[in-house]
Structure formats: C-alpha cells, structure tokens
Amino acid sequence: METRVAIIGIIVENQAPVSTLNAILHEYSQYIIGRMGIPYHQKGISIISVAVDAPQDEISAMSGKIGRLNGITAKTVYSKITSGTEKGLL
C-alpha cells in the first residue's frame, strides 16, 4: 500500500470541539508520526501540527473531518515522497 508523508496544520479558534478533535486524532493514531501543539495566548488560539505517513485517502479523510469542526481550520501539505520513491531522488 502506497503512503504519503504530510503535515496537517491545524488552527483552533474555538475550544468547544477540542475533545472531538482529539478523538479524530486518536482514530488515526496509527498514521501519526508526531504532533506539536502551541498555545498562542495573546491571540486566544492554539496551533497544532501533525506529521503523518498514511495512504492519501486516509490523510484527506482525517484533514476533512478536522476541518469540518466549528472554529477549527485544517490544511494539509504533502511531501513528494511516497512509499515507492527512493530517498534522495527528489
């Protein structure tokens, strides 16, 4: 199964659906390489980046579910590397 490496950038402007956000991330935890969250108190938001290695359909599904939450924005950036691409041949 071919996988892609991607980063999902998440901006949380509304804290109410955070438990749902965490449930979604848990649902896809098998694909998550790492996660970093930064509270930006001056603006009243949180910034989260999630690194994943998963089939493109799974990444799109996860990002879509997150992006549909009220007050949460998600954008995905994909690497050009797939499971079939050799390292160093970009």
PDB file of N, CA, C and O in Angstrom:
ATOM      1  N   MET A   1       0.841  -1.171   0.000  1.00  0.00           N
ATOM      2  CA  MET A   1       0.000   0.000   0.000  1.00  0.00           C
ATOM      3  C   MET A   1       0.895   1.247   0.000  1.00  0.00           C
ATOM      4  O   MET A   1       1.764   1.400   0.858  1.00  0.00           O
ATOM      5  N   GLU A   2       0.670   2.113  -0.958  1.00  0.00           N
ATOM      6  CA  GLU A   2       1.473   3.334  -1.057  1.00  0.00           C
ATOM      7  C   GLU A   2       1.015   4.363  -0.026  1.00  0.00           C
ATOM      8  O   GLU A   2      -0.181   4.594   0.150  1.00  0.00           O
ATOM      9  N   THR A   3       1.979   4.973   0.646  1.00  0.00           N
ATOM     10  CA  THR A   3       1.664   6.001   1.634  1.00  0.00           C
ATOM     11  C   THR A   3       2.339   7.306   1.254  1.00  0.00           C
ATOM     12  O   THR A   3       3.286   7.332   0.467  1.00  0.00           O
ATOM     13  N   ARG A   4       1.834   8.380   1.826  1.00  0.00           N
ATOM     14  CA  ARG A   4       2.397   9.707   1.631  1.00  0.00           C
ATOM     15  C   ARG A   4       2.783  10.276   2.988  1.00  0.00           C
ATOM     16  O   ARG A   4       2.174   9.956   4.009  1.00  0.00           O
ATOM     17  N   VAL A   5       3.802  11.122   2.979  1.00  0.00           N
ATOM     18  CA  VAL A   5       4.189  11.849   4.185  1.00  0.00           C
ATOM     19  C   VAL A   5       3.593  13.240   4.046  1.00  0.00           C
ATOM     20  O   VAL A   5       3.704  13.873   2.997  1.00  0.00           O
ATOM     21  N   ALA A   6       2.958  13.708   5.117  1.00  0.00           N
ATOM     22  CA  ALA A   6       2.298  15.013   5.067  1.00  0.00           C
ATOM     23  C   ALA A   6       2.317  15.670   6.438  1.00  0.00           C
ATOM     24  O   ALA A   6       2.554  15.031   7.463  1.00  0.00           O
ATOM     25  N   ILE A   7       2.059  16.960   6.414  1.00  0.00           N
ATOM     26  CA  ILE A   7       1.869  17.744   7.639  1.00  0.00           C
ATOM     27  C   ILE A   7       0.460  18.323   7.574  1.00  0.00           C
ATOM     28  O   ILE A   7       0.072  18.920   6.570  1.00  0.00           O
ATOM     29  N   ILE A   8      -0.292  18.146   8.636  1.00  0.00           N
ATOM     30  CA  ILE A   8      -1.604  18.789   8.742  1.00  0.00           C
ATOM     31  C   ILE A   8      -1.450  19.937   9.729  1.00  0.00           C
ATOM     32  O   ILE A   8      -1.151  19.721  10.904  1.00  0.00           O
ATOM     33  N   GLY A   9      -1.657  21.159   9.247  1.00  0.00           N
ATOM     34  CA  GLY A   9      -1.613  22.343  10.094  1.00  0.00           C
ATOM     35  C   GLY A   9      -3.016  22.649  10.584  1.00  0.00           C
ATOM     36  O   GLY A   9      -3.949  22.751   9.788  1.00  0.00           O
ATOM     37  N   ILE A  10      -3.164  22.796  11.887  1.00  0.00           N
ATOM     38  CA  ILE A  10      -4.486  22.999  12.496  1.00  0.00           C
ATOM     39  C   ILE A  10      -4.459  24.268  13.333  1.00  0.00           C
ATOM     40  O   ILE A  10      -3.567  24.459  14.160  1.00  0.00           O
ATOM     41  N   ILE A  11      -5.447  25.138  13.114  1.00  0.00           N
ATOM     42  CA  ILE A  11      -5.632  26.338  13.933  1.00  0.00           C
ATOM     43  C   ILE A  11      -6.937  26.164  14.699  1.00  0.00           C
ATOM     44  O   ILE A  11      -7.997  25.969  14.103  1.00  0.00           O
ATOM     45  N   VAL A  12      -6.852  26.237  16.030  1.00  0.00           N
ATOM     46  CA  VAL A  12      -8.033  26.087  16.886  1.00  0.00           C
ATOM     47  C   VAL A  12      -8.408  27.463  17.422  1.00  0.00           C
ATOM     48  O   VAL A  12      -7.682  28.045  18.228  1.00  0.00           O
ATOM     49  N   GLU A  13      -9.554  27.978  16.964  1.00  0.00           N
ATOM     50  CA  GLU A  13     -10.061  29.275  17.421  1.00  0.00           C
ATOM     51  C   GLU A  13     -11.219  29.120  18.394  1.00  0.00           C
ATOM     52  O   GLU A  13     -11.603  30.082  19.059  1.00  0.00           O
ATOM     53  N   ASN A  14     -11.782  27.913  18.485  1.00  0.00           N
ATOM     54  CA  ASN A  14     -12.918  27.619  19.355  1.00  0.00           C
ATOM     55  C   ASN A  14     -12.569  26.357  20.143  1.00  0.00           C
ATOM     56  O   ASN A  14     -12.362  25.298  19.551  1.00  0.00           O
ATOM     57  N   GLN A  15     -12.505  26.458  21.453  1.00  0.00           N
ATOM     58  CA  GLN A  15     -12.103  25.327  22.299  1.00  0.00           C
ATOM     59  C   GLN A  15     -13.197  24.269  22.459  1.00  0.00           C
ATOM     60  O   GLN A  15     -12.908  23.150  22.884  1.00  0.00           O
ATOM     61  N   ALA A  16     -14.439  24.600  22.128  1.00  0.00           N
ATOM     62  CA  ALA A  16     -15.552  23.673  22.367  1.00  0.00           C
ATOM     63  C   ALA A  16     -15.377  22.309  21.695  1.00  0.00           C
ATOM     64  O   ALA A  16     -15.636  21.293  22.340  1.00  0.00           O
ATOM     65  N   PRO A  17     -14.947  22.238  20.421  1.00  0.00           N
ATOM     66  CA  PRO A  17     -14.844  20.919  19.783  1.00  0.00           C
ATOM     67  C   PRO A  17     -13.486  20.228  19.960  1.00  0.00           C
ATOM     68  O   PRO A  17     -13.176  19.293  19.222  1.00  0.00           O
ATOM     69  N   VAL A  18     -12.678  20.669  20.920  1.00  0.00           N
ATOM     70  CA  VAL A  18     -11.340  20.091  21.082  1.00  0.00           C
ATOM     71  C   VAL A  18     -11.400  18.607  21.448  1.00  0.00           C
ATOM     72  O   VAL A  18     -10.542  17.839  21.015  1.00  0.00           O
ATOM     73  N   SER A  19     -12.384  18.192  22.226  1.00  0.00           N
ATOM     74  CA  SER A  19     -12.487  16.764  22.558  1.00  0.00           C
ATOM     75  C   SER A  19     -12.782  15.945  21.299  1.00  0.00           C
ATOM     76  O   SER A  19     -12.290  14.825  21.161  1.00  0.00           O
ATOM     77  N   THR A  20     -13.576  16.491  20.387  1.00  0.00           N
ATOM     78  CA  THR A  20     -13.839  15.814  19.117  1.00  0.00           C
ATOM     79  C   THR A  20     -12.577  15.773  18.264  1.00  0.00           C
ATOM     80  O   THR A  20     -12.293  14.758  17.629  1.00  0.00           O
ATOM     81  N   LEU A  21     -11.821  16.864  18.244  1.00  0.00           N
ATOM     82  CA  LEU A  21     -10.541  16.905  17.535  1.00  0.00           C
ATOM     83  C   LEU A  21      -9.616  15.816  18.054  1.00  0.00           C
ATOM     84  O   LEU A  21      -9.019  15.079  17.270  1.00  0.00           O
ATOM     85  N   ASN A  22      -9.497  15.712  19.363  1.00  0.00           N
ATOM     86  CA  ASN A  22      -8.629  14.685  19.957  1.00  0.00           C
ATOM     87  C   ASN A  22      -9.119  13.280  19.627  1.00  0.00           C
ATOM     88  O   ASN A  22      -8.307  12.373  19.444  1.00  0.00           O
ATOM     89  N   ALA A  23     -10.434  13.087  19.550  1.00  0.00           N
ATOM     90  CA  ALA A  23     -10.987  11.777  19.185  1.00  0.00           C
ATOM     91  C   ALA A  23     -10.624  11.427  17.737  1.00  0.00           C
ATOM     92  O   ALA A  23     -10.307  10.277  17.436  1.00  0.00           O
ATOM     93  N   ILE A  24     -10.670  12.413  16.853  1.00  0.00           N
ATOM     94  CA  ILE A  24     -10.293  12.184  15.454  1.00  0.00           C
ATOM     95  C   ILE A  24      -8.810  11.820  15.367  1.00  0.00           C
ATOM     96  O   ILE A  24      -8.437  10.872  14.676  1.00  0.00           O
ATOM     97  N   LEU A  25      -7.978  12.573  16.064  1.00  0.00           N
ATOM     98  CA  LEU A  25      -6.542  12.273  16.048  1.00  0.00           C
ATOM     99  C   LEU A  25      -6.277  10.872  16.605  1.00  0.00           C
ATOM    100  O   LEU A  25      -5.420  10.153  16.092  1.00  0.00           O
ATOM    101  N   HIS A  26      -7.000  10.489  17.637  1.00  0.00           N
ATOM    102  CA  HIS A  26      -6.846   9.142  18.204  1.00  0.00           C
ATOM    103  C   HIS A  26      -7.276   8.077  17.190  1.00  0.00           C
ATOM    104  O   HIS A  26      -6.647   7.024  17.080  1.00  0.00           O
ATOM    105  N   GLU A  27      -8.348   8.361  16.457  1.00  0.00           N
ATOM    106  CA  GLU A  27      -8.847   7.429  15.442  1.00  0.00           C
ATOM    107  C   GLU A  27      -7.776   7.127  14.384  1.00  0.00           C
ATOM    108  O   GLU A  27      -7.697   6.009  13.875  1.00  0.00           O
ATOM    109  N   TYR A  28      -6.959   8.127  14.060  1.00  0.00           N
ATOM    110  CA  TYR A  28      -5.921   7.978  13.040  1.00  0.00           C
ATOM    111  C   TYR A  28      -4.520   7.855  13.645  1.00  0.00           C
ATOM    112  O   TYR A  28      -3.529   8.077  12.949  1.00  0.00           O
ATOM    113  N   SER A  29      -4.427   7.508  14.912  1.00  0.00           N
ATOM    114  CA  SER A  29      -3.138   7.492  15.608  1.00  0.00           C
ATOM    115  C   SER A  29      -2.118   6.538  14.992  1.00  0.00           C
ATOM    116  O   SER A  29      -0.914   6.755  15.128  1.00  0.00           O
ATOM    117  N   GLN A  30      -2.573   5.506  14.329  1.00  0.00           N
ATOM    118  CA  GLN A  30      -1.630   4.560  13.710  1.00  0.00           C
ATOM    119  C   GLN A  30      -0.810   5.201  12.603  1.00  0.00           C
ATOM    120  O   GLN A  30       0.246   4.684  12.238  1.00  0.00           O
ATOM    121  N   TYR A  31      -1.282   6.325  12.060  1.00  0.00           N
ATOM    122  CA  TYR A  31      -0.587   7.007  10.970  1.00  0.00           C
ATOM    123  C   TYR A  31       0.231   8.212  11.443  1.00  0.00           C
ATOM    124  O   TYR A  31       1.028   8.754  10.677  1.00  0.00           O
ATOM    125  N   ILE A  32       0.045   8.631  12.683  1.00  0.00           N
ATOM    126  CA  ILE A  32       0.684   9.853  13.167  1.00  0.00           C
ATOM    127  C   ILE A  32       2.137   9.579  13.564  1.00  0.00           C
ATOM    128  O   ILE A  32       2.428   8.702  14.378  1.00  0.00           O
ATOM    129  N   ILE A  33       3.037  10.359  12.960  1.00  0.00           N
ATOM    130  CA  ILE A  33       4.465  10.264  13.274  1.00  0.00           C
ATOM    131  C   ILE A  33       4.763  11.098  14.514  1.00  0.00           C
ATOM    132  O   ILE A  33       5.498  10.667  15.403  1.00  0.00           O
ATOM    133  N   GLY A  34       4.189  12.289  14.564  1.00  0.00           N
ATOM    134  CA  GLY A  34       4.411  13.188  15.688  1.00  0.00           C
ATOM    135  C   GLY A  34       3.426  14.340  15.657  1.00  0.00           C
ATOM    136  O   GLY A  34       2.790  14.614  14.639  1.00  0.00           O
ATOM    137  N   ARG A  35       3.315  15.005  16.792  1.00  0.00           N
ATOM    138  CA  ARG A  35       2.348  16.086  16.942  1.00  0.00           C
ATOM    139  C   ARG A  35       2.946  17.154  17.834  1.00  0.00           C
ATOM    140  O   ARG A  35       3.578  16.846  18.845  1.00  0.00           O
ATOM    141  N   MET A  36       2.745  18.426  17.457  1.00  0.00           N
ATOM    142  CA  MET A  36       3.222  19.528  18.286  1.00  0.00           C
ATOM    143  C   MET A  36       2.094  20.558  18.402  1.00  0.00           C
ATOM    144  O   MET A  36       1.517  20.980  17.400  1.00  0.00           O
ATOM    145  N   GLY A  37       1.798  20.947  19.622  1.00  0.00           N
ATOM    146  CA  GLY A  37       0.781  21.955  19.859  1.00  0.00           C
ATOM    147  C   GLY A  37       1.371  23.162  20.555  1.00  0.00           C
ATOM    148  O   GLY A  37       2.169  23.034  21.484  1.00  0.00           O
ATOM    149  N   ILE A  38       0.972  24.333  20.097  1.00  0.00           N
ATOM    150  CA  ILE A  38       1.470  25.580  20.679  1.00  0.00           C
ATOM    151  C   ILE A  38       0.281  26.475  21.021  1.00  0.00           C
ATOM    152  O   ILE A  38      -0.449  26.902  20.126  1.00  0.00           O
ATOM    153  N   PRO A  39       0.081  26.762  22.309  1.00  0.00           N
ATOM    154  CA  PRO A  39      -0.976  27.725  22.656  1.00  0.00           C
ATOM    155  C   PRO A  39      -0.460  29.139  22.398  1.00  0.00           C
ATOM    156  O   PRO A  39       0.643  29.491  22.816  1.00  0.00           O
ATOM    157  N   TYR A  40      -1.255  29.937  21.715  1.00  0.00           N
ATOM    158  CA  TYR A  40      -0.888  31.331  21.437  1.00  0.00           C
ATOM    159  C   TYR A  40      -1.860  32.189  22.235  1.00  0.00           C
ATOM    160  O   TYR A  40      -2.878  32.645  21.715  1.00  0.00           O
ATOM    161  N   HIS A  41      -1.528  32.403  23.511  1.00  0.00           N
ATOM    162  CA  HIS A  41      -2.425  33.055  24.458  1.00  0.00           C
ATOM    163  C   HIS A  41      -2.786  34.482  24.047  1.00  0.00           C
ATOM    164  O   HIS A  41      -3.917  34.915  24.267  1.00  0.00           O
ATOM    165  N   GLN A  42      -1.855  35.210  23.460  1.00  0.00           N
ATOM    166  CA  GLN A  42      -2.132  36.595  23.062  1.00  0.00           C
ATOM    167  C   GLN A  42      -3.269  36.693  22.055  1.00  0.00           C
ATOM    168  O   GLN A  42      -4.010  37.676  22.048  1.00  0.00           O
ATOM    169  N   LYS A  43      -3.409  35.686  21.209  1.00  0.00           N
ATOM    170  CA  LYS A  43      -4.469  35.683  20.192  1.00  0.00           C
ATOM    171  C   LYS A  43      -5.652  34.797  20.576  1.00  0.00           C
ATOM    172  O   LYS A  43      -6.683  34.808  19.903  1.00  0.00           O
ATOM    173  N   GLY A  44      -5.505  34.032  21.655  1.00  0.00           N
ATOM    174  CA  GLY A  44      -6.589  33.147  22.091  1.00  0.00           C
ATOM    175  C   GLY A  44      -6.802  31.948  21.180  1.00  0.00           C
ATOM    176  O   GLY A  44      -7.921  31.450  21.059  1.00  0.00           O
ATOM    177  N   ILE A  45      -5.734  31.483  20.538  1.00  0.00           N
ATOM    178  CA  ILE A  45      -5.832  30.334  19.649  1.00  0.00           C
ATOM    179  C   ILE A  45      -4.775  29.297  20.017  1.00  0.00           C
ATOM    180  O   ILE A  45      -3.878  29.552  20.821  1.00  0.00           O
ATOM    181  N   SER A  46      -4.907  28.138  19.413  1.00  0.00           N
ATOM    182  CA  SER A  46      -3.878  27.099  19.517  1.00  0.00           C
ATOM    183  C   SER A  46      -3.477  26.693  18.111  1.00  0.00           C
ATOM    184  O   SER A  46      -4.307  26.648  17.203  1.00  0.00           O
ATOM    185  N   ILE A  47      -2.190  26.398  17.942  1.00  0.00           N
ATOM    186  CA  ILE A  47      -1.649  25.993  16.654  1.00  0.00           C
ATOM    187  C   ILE A  47      -1.104  24.579  16.828  1.00  0.00           C
ATOM    188  O   ILE A  47      -0.287  24.325  17.713  1.00  0.00           O
ATOM    189  N   ILE A  48      -1.558  23.674  15.987  1.00  0.00           N
ATOM    190  CA  ILE A  48      -1.149  22.273  16.089  1.00  0.00           C
ATOM    191  C   ILE A  48      -0.617  21.821  14.737  1.00  0.00           C
ATOM    192  O   ILE A  48      -1.218  22.101  13.700  1.00  0.00           O
ATOM    193  N   SER A  49       0.511  21.120  14.752  1.00  0.00           N
ATOM    194  CA  SER A  49       0.996  20.486  13.524  1.00  0.00           C
ATOM    195  C   SER A  49       1.070  18.991  13.778  1.00  0.00           C
ATOM    196  O   SER A  49       1.550  18.544  14.820  1.00  0.00           O
ATOM    197  N   VAL A  50       0.590  18.234  12.815  1.00  0.00           N
ATOM    198  CA  VAL A  50       0.566  16.782  12.927  1.00  0.00           C
ATOM    199  C   VAL A  50       1.278  16.202  11.709  1.00  0.00           C
ATOM    200  O   VAL A  50       0.848  16.414  10.575  1.00  0.00           O
ATOM    201  N   ALA A  51       2.361  15.472  11.941  1.00  0.00           N
ATOM    202  CA  ALA A  51       3.085  14.800  10.864  1.00  0.00           C
ATOM    203  C   ALA A  51       2.526  13.390  10.722  1.00  0.00           C
ATOM    204  O   ALA A  51       2.390  12.664  11.707  1.00  0.00           O
ATOM    205  N   VAL A  52       2.199  13.003   9.474  1.00  0.00           N
ATOM    206  CA  VAL A  52       1.592  11.698   9.230  1.00  0.00           C
ATOM    207  C   VAL A  52       2.289  10.976   8.081  1.00  0.00           C
ATOM    208  O   VAL A  52       2.906  11.603   7.220  1.00  0.00           O
ATOM    209  N   ASP A  53       2.183   9.667   8.083  1.00  0.00           N
ATOM    210  CA  ASP A  53       2.615   8.809   6.986  1.00  0.00           C
ATOM    211  C   ASP A  53       1.480   7.821   6.787  1.00  0.00           C
ATOM    212  O   ASP A  53       1.313   6.886   7.569  1.00  0.00           O
ATOM    213  N   ALA A  54       0.693   8.036   5.724  1.00  0.00           N
ATOM    214  CA  ALA A  54      -0.535   7.269   5.544  1.00  0.00           C
ATOM    215  C   ALA A  54      -0.935   7.257   4.077  1.00  0.00           C
ATOM    216  O   ALA A  54      -0.413   8.044   3.287  1.00  0.00           O
ATOM    217  N   PRO A  55      -1.856   6.372   3.704  1.00  0.00           N
ATOM    218  CA  PRO A  55      -2.419   6.460   2.358  1.00  0.00           C
ATOM    219  C   PRO A  55      -3.087   7.825   2.168  1.00  0.00           C
ATOM    220  O   PRO A  55      -3.661   8.378   3.106  1.00  0.00           O
ATOM    221  N   GLN A  56      -3.008   8.354   0.964  1.00  0.00           N
ATOM    222  CA  GLN A  56      -3.534   9.694   0.712  1.00  0.00           C
ATOM    223  C   GLN A  56      -5.010   9.811   1.071  1.00  0.00           C
ATOM    224  O   GLN A  56      -5.438  10.851   1.570  1.00  0.00           O
ATOM    225  N   ASP A  57      -5.794   8.768   0.827  1.00  0.00           N
ATOM    226  CA  ASP A  57      -7.222   8.796   1.176  1.00  0.00           C
ATOM    227  C   ASP A  57      -7.436   8.969   2.677  1.00  0.00           C
ATOM    228  O   ASP A  57      -8.351   9.675   3.099  1.00  0.00           O
ATOM    229  N   GLU A  58      -6.593   8.324   3.481  1.00  0.00           N
ATOM    230  CA  GLU A  58      -6.717   8.440   4.938  1.00  0.00           C
ATOM    231  C   GLU A  58      -6.337   9.845   5.405  1.00  0.00           C
ATOM    232  O   GLU A  58      -6.984  10.405   6.290  1.00  0.00           O
ATOM    233  N   ILE A  59      -5.293  10.408   4.812  1.00  0.00           N
ATOM    234  CA  ILE A  59      -4.882  11.771   5.176  1.00  0.00           C
ATOM    235  C   ILE A  59      -5.997  12.756   4.825  1.00  0.00           C
ATOM    236  O   ILE A  59      -6.337  13.627   5.627  1.00  0.00           O
ATOM    237  N   SER A  60      -6.557  12.616   3.636  1.00  0.00           N
ATOM    238  CA  SER A  60      -7.645  13.503   3.213  1.00  0.00           C
ATOM    239  C   SER A  60      -8.867  13.368   4.111  1.00  0.00           C
ATOM    240  O   SER A  60      -9.505  14.362   4.457  1.00  0.00           O
ATOM    241  N   ALA A  61      -9.186  12.140   4.484  1.00  0.00           N
ATOM    242  CA  ALA A  61     -10.339  11.910   5.361  1.00  0.00           C
ATOM    243  C   ALA A  61     -10.124  12.552   6.728  1.00  0.00           C
ATOM    244  O   ALA A  61     -11.021  13.205   7.262  1.00  0.00           O
ATOM    245  N   MET A  62      -8.932  12.366   7.290  1.00  0.00           N
ATOM    246  CA  MET A  62      -8.633  12.947   8.601  1.00  0.00           C
ATOM    247  C   MET A  62      -8.683  14.464   8.542  1.00  0.00           C
ATOM    248  O   MET A  62      -9.319  15.099   9.383  1.00  0.00           O
ATOM    249  N   SER A  63      -8.019  15.048   7.558  1.00  0.00           N
ATOM    250  CA  SER A  63      -7.999  16.500   7.418  1.00  0.00           C
ATOM    251  C   SER A  63      -9.404  17.056   7.198  1.00  0.00           C
ATOM    252  O   SER A  63      -9.754  18.102   7.745  1.00  0.00           O
ATOM    253  N   GLY A  64     -10.203  16.360   6.404  1.00  0.00           N
ATOM    254  CA  GLY A  64     -11.573  16.796   6.150  1.00  0.00           C
ATOM    255  C   GLY A  64     -12.431  16.779   7.400  1.00  0.00           C
ATOM    256  O   GLY A  64     -13.186  17.719   7.651  1.00  0.00           O
ATOM    257  N   LYS A  65     -12.319  15.712   8.192  1.00  0.00           N
ATOM    258  CA  LYS A  65     -13.082  15.624   9.444  1.00  0.00           C
ATOM    259  C   LYS A  65     -12.694  16.749  10.398  1.00  0.00           C
ATOM    260  O   LYS A  65     -13.548  17.355  11.045  1.00  0.00           O
ATOM    261  N   ILE A  66     -11.384  17.020  10.473  1.00  0.00           N
ATOM    262  CA  ILE A  66     -10.913  18.081  11.363  1.00  0.00           C
ATOM    263  C   ILE A  66     -11.392  19.439  10.873  1.00  0.00           C
ATOM    264  O   ILE A  66     -11.860  20.256  11.665  1.00  0.00           O
ATOM    265  N   GLY A  67     -11.278  19.683   9.581  1.00  0.00           N
ATOM    266  CA  GLY A  67     -11.660  20.968   9.006  1.00  0.00           C
ATOM    267  C   GLY A  67     -13.144  21.281   9.101  1.00  0.00           C
ATOM    268  O   GLY A  67     -13.537  22.446   9.034  1.00  0.00           O
ATOM    269  N   ARG A  68     -13.972  20.256   9.256  1.00  0.00           N
ATOM    270  CA  ARG A  68     -15.424  20.472   9.388  1.00  0.00           C
ATOM    271  C   ARG A  68     -15.844  20.852  10.799  1.00  0.00           C
ATOM    272  O   ARG A  68     -16.998  21.218  11.021  1.00  0.00           O
ATOM    273  N   LEU A  69     -14.927  20.771  11.757  1.00  0.00           N
ATOM    274  CA  LEU A  69     -15.269  21.150  13.133  1.00  0.00           C
ATOM    275  C   LEU A  69     -15.416  22.665  13.224  1.00  0.00           C
ATOM    276  O   LEU A  69     -14.631  23.407  12.633  1.00  0.00           O
ATOM    277  N   ASN A  70     -16.407  23.111  13.953  1.00  0.00           N
ATOM    278  CA  ASN A  70     -16.691  24.540  14.099  1.00  0.00           C
ATOM    279  C   ASN A  70     -15.552  25.258  14.823  1.00  0.00           C
ATOM    280  O   ASN A  70     -15.204  24.903  15.949  1.00  0.00           O
ATOM    281  N   GLY A  71     -14.975  26.266  14.173  1.00  0.00           N
ATOM    282  CA  GLY A  71     -13.915  27.048  14.802  1.00  0.00           C
ATOM    283  C   GLY A  71     -12.532  26.437  14.673  1.00  0.00           C
ATOM    284  O   GLY A  71     -11.589  26.891  15.320  1.00  0.00           O
ATOM    285  N   ILE A  72     -12.403  25.406  13.838  1.00  0.00           N
ATOM    286  CA  ILE A  72     -11.113  24.752  13.618  1.00  0.00           C
ATOM    287  C   ILE A  72     -10.838  24.720  12.123  1.00  0.00           C
ATOM    288  O   ILE A  72     -11.698  24.335  11.330  1.00  0.00           O
ATOM    289  N   THR A  73      -9.630  25.128  11.745  1.00  0.00           N
ATOM    290  CA  THR A  73      -9.205  25.124  10.352  1.00  0.00           C
ATOM    291  C   THR A  73      -8.062  24.135  10.197  1.00  0.00           C
ATOM    292  O   THR A  73      -7.175  24.068  11.048  1.00  0.00           O
ATOM    293  N   ALA A  74      -8.079  23.365   9.107  1.00  0.00           N
ATOM    294  CA  ALA A  74      -7.003  22.397   8.841  1.00  0.00           C
ATOM    295  C   ALA A  74      -6.585  22.488   7.384  1.00  0.00           C
ATOM    296  O   ALA A  74      -7.425  22.548   6.486  1.00  0.00           O
ATOM    297  N   LYS A  75      -5.288  22.497   7.163  1.00  0.00           N
ATOM    298  CA  LYS A  75      -4.722  22.484   5.818  1.00  0.00           C
ATOM    299  C   LYS A  75      -3.623  21.437   5.780  1.00  0.00           C
ATOM    300  O   LYS A  75      -2.912  21.237   6.765  1.00  0.00           O
ATOM    301  N   THR A  76      -3.485  20.771   4.645  1.00  0.00           N
ATOM    302  CA  THR A  76      -2.517  19.687   4.519  1.00  0.00           C
ATOM    303  C   THR A  76      -1.483  20.012   3.446  1.00  0.00           C
ATOM    304  O   THR A  76      -1.810  20.512   2.369  1.00  0.00           O
ATOM    305  N   VAL A  77      -0.239  19.716   3.768  1.00  0.00           N
ATOM    306  CA  VAL A  77       0.868  19.855   2.831  1.00  0.00           C
ATOM    307  C   VAL A  77       1.490  18.478   2.665  1.00  0.00           C
ATOM    308  O   VAL A  77       1.877  17.840   3.644  1.00  0.00           O
ATOM    309  N   TYR A  78       1.583  18.021   1.413  1.00  0.00           N
ATOM    310  CA  TYR A  78       2.112  16.693   1.117  1.00  0.00           C
ATOM    311  C   TYR A  78       3.564  16.755   0.659  1.00  0.00           C
ATOM    312  O   TYR A  78       3.964  17.675  -0.056  1.00  0.00           O
ATOM    313  N   SER A  79       4.344  15.770   1.077  1.00  0.00           N
ATOM    314  CA  SER A  79       5.694  15.580   0.563  1.00  0.00           C
ATOM    315  C   SER A  79       5.582  14.941  -0.817  1.00  0.00           C
ATOM    316  O   SER A  79       4.578  14.304  -1.135  1.00  0.00           O
ATOM    317  N   LYS A  80       6.602  15.112  -1.620  1.00  0.00           N
ATOM    318  CA  LYS A  80       6.645  14.447  -2.918  1.00  0.00           C
ATOM    319  C   LYS A  80       7.031  12.982  -2.769  1.00  0.00           C
ATOM    320  O   LYS A  80       6.902  12.203  -3.713  1.00  0.00           O
ATOM    321  N   ILE A  81       7.504  12.607  -1.588  1.00  0.00           N
ATOM    322  CA  ILE A  81       7.957  11.238  -1.346  1.00  0.00           C
ATOM    323  C   ILE A  81       6.768  10.329  -1.045  1.00  0.00           C
ATOM    324  O   ILE A  81       5.917  10.659  -0.219  1.00  0.00           O
ATOM    325  N   THR A  82       6.717   9.185  -1.720  1.00  0.00           N
ATOM    326  CA  THR A  82       5.729   8.147  -1.429  1.00  0.00           C
ATOM    327  C   THR A  82       6.492   6.901  -1.020  1.00  0.00           C
ATOM    328  O   THR A  82       7.722   6.873  -1.069  1.00  0.00           O
ATOM    329  N   SER A  83       5.771   5.882  -0.621  1.00  0.00           N
ATOM    330  CA  SER A  83       6.443   4.653  -0.189  1.00  0.00           C
ATOM    331  C   SER A  83       7.218   4.000  -1.323  1.00  0.00           C
ATOM    332  O   SER A  83       8.092   3.172  -1.067  1.00  0.00           O
ATOM    333  N   GLY A  84       6.920   4.354  -2.575  1.00  0.00           N
ATOM    334  CA  GLY A  84       7.615   3.782  -3.714  1.00  0.00           C
ATOM    335  C   GLY A  84       8.751   4.655  -4.226  1.00  0.00           C
ATOM    336  O   GLY A  84       9.403   4.287  -5.202  1.00  0.00           O
ATOM    337  N   THR A  85       9.012   5.810  -3.594  1.00  0.00           N
ATOM    338  CA  THR A  85      10.055   6.724  -4.050  1.00  0.00           C
ATOM    339  C   THR A  85      11.314   6.520  -3.227  1.00  0.00           C
ATOM    340  O   THR A  85      11.259   6.475  -1.998  1.00  0.00           O
ATOM    341  N   GLU A  86      12.443   6.397  -3.901  1.00  0.00           N
ATOM    342  CA  GLU A  86      13.708   6.240  -3.177  1.00  0.00           C
ATOM    343  C   GLU A  86      14.154   7.556  -2.600  1.00  0.00           C
ATOM    344  O   GLU A  86      13.940   8.609  -3.201  1.00  0.00           O
ATOM    345  N   LYS A  87      14.777   7.505  -1.432  1.00  0.00           N
ATOM    346  CA  LYS A  87      15.278   8.711  -0.768  1.00  0.00           C
ATOM    347  C   LYS A  87      16.351   9.372  -1.620  1.00  0.00           C
ATOM    348  O   LYS A  87      17.156   8.709  -2.273  1.00  0.00           O
ATOM    349  N   GLY A  88      16.336  10.699  -1.593  1.00  0.00           N
ATOM    350  CA  GLY A  88      17.387  11.462  -2.255  1.00  0.00           C
ATOM    351  C   GLY A  88      17.165  11.678  -3.733  1.00  0.00           C
ATOM    352  O   GLY A  88      18.011  12.287  -4.388  1.00  0.00           O
ATOM    353  N   LEU A  89      16.067  11.207  -4.285  1.00  0.00           N
ATOM    354  CA  LEU A  89      15.808  11.372  -5.709  1.00  0.00           C
ATOM    355  C   LEU A  89      14.687  12.362  -5.973  1.00  0.00           C
ATOM    356  O   LEU A  89      13.806  12.096  -6.791  1.00  0.00           O
ATOM    357  N   LEU A  90      14.707  13.481  -5.304  1.00  0.00           N
ATOM    358  CA  LEU A  90      13.649  14.480  -5.477  1.00  0.00           C
ATOM    359  C   LEU A  90      13.849  15.267  -6.732  1.00  0.00           C
ATOM    360  O   LEU A  90      13.052  16.154  -7.038  1.00  0.00           O
TER     361      LEU A  90
END
